[in-house]
Structure formats: structure tokens, C-alpha cells
Amino acid sequence: MKLLKKAIIEKGRVLSEEVLKVDAFLNHQIDPTLMQEIGKEFSERYREAGITKILTIESSGIAPALMTGLELGVPVVFARKRKSLTLVDNLLTAEVHSFTKNETNEISVSKDYLKDDDVVLVIDDFLANGQAVRGLIDIVQQAGAHLSGVGIVIEKGFQAGGDFLRNQGVRVESLAIIESLHHNEVIFREEL
């Protein structure tokens, strides 16, 4: 996706050889025009998959998931990282470790919103080691739903998450795959 790659180059900041900061357009301040285009792209890639629900994790996955849900005309469910007084019973849960925050959270989704007849598309902002996506897939499996695939805005191709998921037979559609962040430069993986 040319528009996304342009935003990464112009507005992203390489903080280390493993960390890319994109809070200017994706996960602190959100560029709604870019999010709309991301939603259109994911919907095109998964239009024929029979998606009935989109599942993401709070909070950075919500914007691209919502725009994709709008394009596909399906509800968006997000897994909560924090406990809530209203979300205590009848839960699907999984543990997820965050590399950037160096913390482990229990994520939760109400069983009311994922059913065994759902066809689920998981959407997230980043894929690095794949912990968040694996937690979301675990929740889909607990619900007995069918996982159609995973949509990732930015994949760190130099980390193991994408390869692990693909080797497990999971369809992963990443809009931008970063091959390297060496020397403070973003190098994208060329499309095959």
C-alpha cells in the first residue's frame, strides 16, 4: 500500500533496530483518510471470505478494524486489556505479552459477541512476535468460530510472528512489511 508506506517514511520514527514509532498517524494520533484506505484494502483482500465479525485488541487495532468493518458491513469486537465492572462473566480470555510495553495482560471478550457460527477476521496495527494475534486467535478458537485470516497494518518481517503464523497455516495479509530498521532507515520487503 503506497499511501501507508509514504506515511511510514514521512511520519514514522525509527527508535531502534526493533522499534518503529508511528504514533503520528496510527496509534496515538490517527489519520482518518489513511485509516479509510486501510479499511478499503483489507475489505478488498477479504471480501469473498464471508466475514461476519472483525476481532481486534484495544486500543491501536480499533481504528483499522472499525474502518474495515464499515467497508465489509460487519460488527467489530475488541478484546479488552483492562478489567471492567461490566465485563466480568461469560468471558473468553487469553494472556498476551506486549513487547513495546514489556507487560503481560489478560485480554477478554464477552461470549455474547463471538459465536461458533462466526467467520472472524483478526485485525491489528503491528505484527512483531505475534503475541497479540495469537491471543486473539485463541479467543476465536475458544468461541468455536472460524478464523478466516489476519490483517496487519505493519508487519516487522525481521521478527518471528508473521512466519510463525503462516507456518501454522494462518492467512496473514500485511499492508506493509518492514524488512529492516538498520541505521535508522526503514527498508520494506518487496512484494513477491
C-alpha positions in Angstrom: 0.0 0.0 0.0 1.8 3.1 -1.3 -0.1 5.6 0.9 0.8 3.6 4.1 4.5 3.3 3.1 4.6 7.0 2.4 3.2 7.8 5.9 5.7 5.4 7.5 8.6 7.1 5.7 7.4 10.7 6.2 5.9 10.5 9.7 7.4 7.3 11.3 10.4 7.5 13.5 12.9 4.6 13.9 13.8 4.4 17.6 16.0 1.4 17.4 16.6 -1.6 15.2 13.4 -3.2 16.6 11.1 -0.2 17.3 9.3 2.0 14.8 7.2 4.8 16.2 4.1 5.6 14.2 2.0 7.5 16.7 1.7 10.5 14.3 -0.8 8.6 12.2 -1.7 5.1 13.5 -1.7 4.6 17.3 -1.9 8.0 19.1 -2.9 10.5 16.5 -5.0 8.8 13.8 -5.1 9.8 10.2 -8.7 9.1 9.2 -8.1 9.3 5.5 -5.3 6.7 5.7 -7.5 4.5 8.0 -10.3 4.7 5.5 -7.9 3.5 2.8 -6.6 0.7 5.0 -10.2 -0.4 5.7 -10.8 -0.5 1.9 -7.7 -2.5 1.3 -8.4 -5.1 4.0 -12.0 -5.4 2.7 -10.8 -6.0 -0.8 -8.5 -8.7 0.3 -11.1 -10.5 2.4 -14.3 -9.6 0.6 -15.0 -13.1 -0.6 -14.2 -14.7 2.8 -17.7 -14.5 4.3 -16.6 -12.4 7.3 -19.3 -12.0 9.9 -17.1 -10.3 12.7 -13.9 -8.5 13.0 -11.8 -9.0 16.2 -9.1 -6.7 17.4 -7.4 -5.7 20.6 -7.6 -2.3 22.3 -6.6 0.2 21.5 -4.4 0.6 18.5 -6.2 -2.0 16.4 -9.6 -0.4 16.8 -9.2 2.3 14.1 -8.2 0.0 11.2 -10.7 -2.7 12.4 -13.5 -0.2 12.5 -12.8 1.1 9.0 -12.6 -2.5 7.7 -15.9 -3.3 9.5 -17.5 -0.3 7.9 -16.3 -1.4 4.4 -17.5 -5.0 4.9 -20.7 -4.1 6.8 -19.9 -6.3 9.8 -19.5 -5.6 13.6 -16.2 -5.0 15.2 -15.4 -6.7 18.5 -12.4 -5.6 20.5 -10.6 -7.5 23.3 -10.2 -5.5 26.4 -6.9 -5.4 28.2 -8.2 -3.9 31.4 -10.8 -5.3 33.8 -14.2 -3.7 33.8 -17.1 -3.7 36.2 -19.4 -4.6 33.3 -17.2 -7.3 31.8 -16.9 -10.0 34.4 -19.0 -13.0 33.5 -19.2 -15.3 30.5 -15.7 -14.3 29.1 -13.3 -15.7 26.6 -9.8 -14.8 27.8 -6.2 -15.2 26.8 -2.8 -13.9 28.0 -0.9 -11.5 25.7 2.7 -10.2 26.2 3.4 -6.7 24.8 7.0 -6.3 23.5 6.8 -2.5 23.4 5.3 -2.1 26.9 7.1 -5.2 28.4 4.0 -6.3 30.2 1.6 -9.2 30.1 -2.2 -8.6 30.0 -5.2 -10.9 30.2 -7.4 -9.9 27.3 -11.2 -10.5 27.4 -14.1 -10.7 25.1 -17.7 -11.4 26.1 -19.0 -14.7 24.8 -22.1 -12.8 23.7 -20.2 -11.3 20.8 -18.4 -14.2 19.3 -20.3 -17.4 18.4 -19.5 -20.7 16.8 -21.1 -19.7 13.5 -19.0 -16.5 13.1 -16.3 -16.2 10.4 -13.7 -13.9 12.0 -11.1 -11.6 10.6 -8.5 -10.6 13.1 -7.0 -7.1 12.6 -4.1 -5.4 14.4 -1.8 -2.5 13.9 1.5 -4.3 14.3 2.8 -7.8 14.0 6.2 -8.4 15.6 6.5 -11.6 17.6 2.8 -12.3 17.2 1.7 -12.5 20.8 -1.4 -10.2 20.4 -2.6 -12.1 17.3 -2.0 -15.5 18.9 -4.1 -14.3 21.9 -6.9 -13.2 19.6 -6.8 -16.5 17.6 -7.0 -18.3 20.9 -10.2 -16.4 21.7 -11.6 -17.2 18.2 -10.9 -20.9 18.9 -12.4 -20.8 22.4 -15.6 -19.4 20.8 -15.7 -22.2 18.3 -15.7 -19.7 15.5 -13.9 -19.9 12.2 -10.7 -17.8 11.7 -10.7 -16.5 8.1 -7.4 -14.7 8.4 -5.4 -11.9 9.9 -5.0 -8.4 8.6 -1.9 -6.4 9.8 -1.2 -2.8 9.1 2.5 -3.0 9.6 4.5 -6.3 9.9 8.0 -6.4 11.2 9.3 -9.1 8.8 12.6 -9.4 10.7 10.7 -10.7 13.8 9.2 -14.2 14.0 5.4 -13.5 14.3 4.5 -13.5 10.6 6.5 -16.6 9.8 5.1 -18.5 12.8 1.5 -17.7 11.9 2.0 -18.5 8.2 3.7 -21.8 9.1 0.6 -22.7 11.2 -1.5 -22.3 8.1 -2.9 -18.9 9.1 -3.7 -16.5 6.2 -1.8 -13.3 7.0 -2.3 -10.1 4.9 0.1 -7.4 5.9 -0.2 -4.0 4.2 3.4 -3.1 4.7 6.2 -5.5 5.7 9.3 -3.9 7.1 12.4 -6.0 6.3 14.8 -3.9 8.4 15.2 -0.8 10.6 19.0 -0.8 10.5 20.9 2.5 10.5 17.6 4.4 11.3 16.3 3.6 7.9 13.0 1.8 7.1 13.6 -0.9 4.4 10.4 -2.5 3.1 10.2 -6.1 2.0 9.5 -6.2 -1.7 6.2 -7.9 -2.8 6.7 -11.3 -4.3 
